[in-house]
Amino acid sequence: MVEFTTVILLAATLLQLGAAYYAYRLMRSSGSFLAWTLMTAMIILMVLRRVVVFLAPYTAVESTLTGIVASTITLLISASAFAGMCGLMKIFRK
């Protein structure tokens, strides 16, 4: 039987993939600005982190290593979000 938290994690992953798809489409229609690229990368990294956390119990990888990988991806997400939002602020001020 599937656990309730597994269903929630799967739903969150699918929603994040949808957000990445729409961010990519928005980037294509509004121009390929670096800021939009960073925001799209941020969402894709969120999906990657979710997959790492989701698959962690099913792998033979040590939990400490999984935590380090997830934390590193979180740092990249934060850096992409910060740089992307700064870039978007410049675009919208024009």
C-alpha positions as MATLAB code, in Angstrom:
seq = 'MVEFTTVILLAATLLQLGAAYYAYRLMRSSGSFLAWTLMTAMIILMVLRRVVVFLAPYTAVESTLTGIVASTITLLISASAFAGMCGLMKIFRK';
ca = [
       0.000    0.000    0.000;
       1.257    3.461   -0.886;
       1.886    5.842    1.981;
       0.078    9.155    2.067;
       3.364   11.097    2.188;
       4.505    9.351   -0.998;
       1.389   10.550   -2.796;
       1.998   14.093   -1.522;
       5.641   14.027   -2.675;
       4.622   12.716   -6.087;
       1.942   15.403   -6.452;
       4.443   18.108   -5.433;
       6.945   16.796   -7.986;
       4.372   16.835  -10.781;
       3.276   20.369   -9.874;
       6.892   21.542   -9.881;
       7.424   19.961  -13.301;
       4.351   21.831  -14.522;
       5.707   25.085  -13.107;
       9.049   24.458  -14.851;
       7.227   23.870  -18.130;
       5.277   27.124  -17.857;
       8.377   29.043  -16.775;
      10.149   27.738  -19.869;
       7.227   28.771  -22.082;
       7.155   32.206  -20.457;
      10.883   32.524  -21.041;
      10.424   31.656  -24.719;
       7.584   34.133  -25.249;
       9.075   37.046  -23.298;
      12.634   36.653  -24.516;
      15.453   34.515  -23.247;
      16.655   36.808  -20.506;
      19.192   35.445  -18.057;
      16.741   36.125  -15.229;
      14.064   33.867  -16.722;
      16.671   31.192  -17.379;
      17.711   31.324  -13.720;
      14.111   31.118  -12.540;
      13.495   28.110  -14.778;
      16.695   26.504  -13.513;
      15.535   27.125   -9.950;
      12.307   25.230  -10.533;
      14.102   22.354  -12.257;
      16.520   22.164   -9.323;
      13.523   22.012   -6.988;
      12.276   18.986   -8.919;
      15.727   17.399   -8.749;
      15.902   17.915   -4.983;
      12.418   16.441   -4.596;
      13.488   13.377   -6.594;
      16.630   12.945   -4.451;
      14.575   13.091   -1.265;
      11.874   10.859   -2.740;
      14.304    8.148   -3.859;
      16.601    8.294   -0.815;
      14.851    5.511    1.155;
      15.013    3.188   -1.855;
      18.739    3.530   -2.556;
      21.801    2.062   -0.921;
      23.384    5.511   -0.636;
      24.192    6.591    2.897;
      21.667    9.065    4.319;
      24.416   11.562    5.168;
      25.442   11.714    1.507;
      21.821   12.146    0.461;
      21.505   15.017    2.944;
      24.628   16.682    1.567;
      23.378   16.365   -2.013;
      19.942   17.716   -1.073;
      21.512   20.599    0.879;
      23.819   21.470   -2.031;
      20.863   21.501   -4.422;
      19.003   23.735   -1.939;
      21.935   26.167   -1.981;
      21.851   26.227   -5.801;
      18.092   26.829   -5.699;
      18.572   29.784   -3.359;
      21.361   31.253   -5.490;
      19.291   30.877   -8.678;
      16.252   32.433   -7.010;
      18.244   35.385   -5.680;
      20.051   36.098   -8.949;
      16.913   35.532  -11.017;
      14.777   37.841   -8.888;
      17.442   40.554   -9.022;
      17.476   40.225  -12.801;
      13.689   40.301  -13.029;
      13.588   43.396  -10.865;
      15.849   45.152  -13.372;
      13.643   44.026  -16.286;
      10.393   45.198  -14.682;
      11.864   48.538  -13.610;
      12.482   49.368  -17.277;
];
